[in-house]
């Protein structure tokens, strides 16, 4: 019975020790999203934002 109570509490406590996993998480994020890809992503977001603004502007002009 003690195992049923101890195991979940121990897993919760371990998973909340951020300093144990912080370096691994940062390294993994840098591997997945290097800075050059981040720049490409920002450029893509900017293009999408401009297209959306142009579409809304055209729709507003048609409705006026």
C-alpha positions as CSV (number, residue, x, y, z in Angstrom):
1,X,0.0,0.0,0.0
2,X,2.9,2.4,0.8
3,X,4.2,1.8,-2.7
4,X,1.0,3.0,-4.3
5,X,1.3,6.2,-2.4
6,X,5.0,6.7,-2.6
7,X,5.5,6.1,-6.3
8,X,3.2,8.9,-7.6
9,X,4.5,11.4,-5.1
10,X,8.1,10.5,-5.9
11,X,7.5,10.8,-9.7
12,X,5.8,14.2,-9.1
13,X,8.7,15.4,-7.0
14,X,11.3,14.3,-9.6
15,X,9.5,15.8,-12.5
16,X,9.3,19.2,-10.7
17,X,13.1,19.3,-10.2
18,X,13.7,21.7,-13.2
19,X,17.4,22.2,-12.6
20,X,17.9,18.4,-13.2
21,X,16.5,18.7,-16.7
22,X,17.1,22.3,-17.7
23,X,20.3,21.8,-19.6
24,X,19.0,18.9,-21.5
25,X,15.8,20.7,-22.5
26,X,17.8,23.8,-23.6
27,X,20.2,21.7,-25.7
28,X,17.3,19.7,-27.3
29,X,15.5,22.9,-28.2
30,X,18.6,24.3,-29.8
31,X,19.0,21.1,-31.8
32,X,15.4,21.2,-33.0
33,X,15.2,24.9,-33.7
34,X,18.6,26.4,-34.5
35,X,18.8,30.2,-34.8
36,X,18.9,30.2,-38.6
37,X,15.6,28.2,-38.7
38,X,14.2,30.6,-36.2
39,X,15.0,33.5,-38.6
40,X,13.2,31.6,-41.4
41,X,10.2,31.0,-39.2
42,X,10.0,34.7,-38.3
43,X,10.2,35.6,-42.0
44,X,7.4,33.2,-42.8
45,X,5.3,34.6,-40.0
46,X,5.9,38.1,-41.4
47,X,4.8,37.0,-44.9
48,X,1.6,35.4,-43.6
49,X,0.8,38.5,-41.5
50,X,1.3,40.8,-44.5
51,X,-0.9,38.5,-46.7
52,X,-3.6,38.5,-44.0
53,X,-3.5,42.3,-43.7
54,X,-3.8,42.7,-47.5
55,X,-6.7,40.3,-47.6
56,X,-8.5,42.2,-44.8
57,X,-7.8,45.5,-46.5
58,X,-9.2,44.3,-49.8
59,X,-12.3,43.0,-48.0
60,X,-12.8,46.2,-46.2
61,X,-12.5,48.2,-49.4
62,X,-15.0,46.0,-51.2
63,X,-17.5,46.4,-48.3
64,X,-17.1,50.2,-48.2
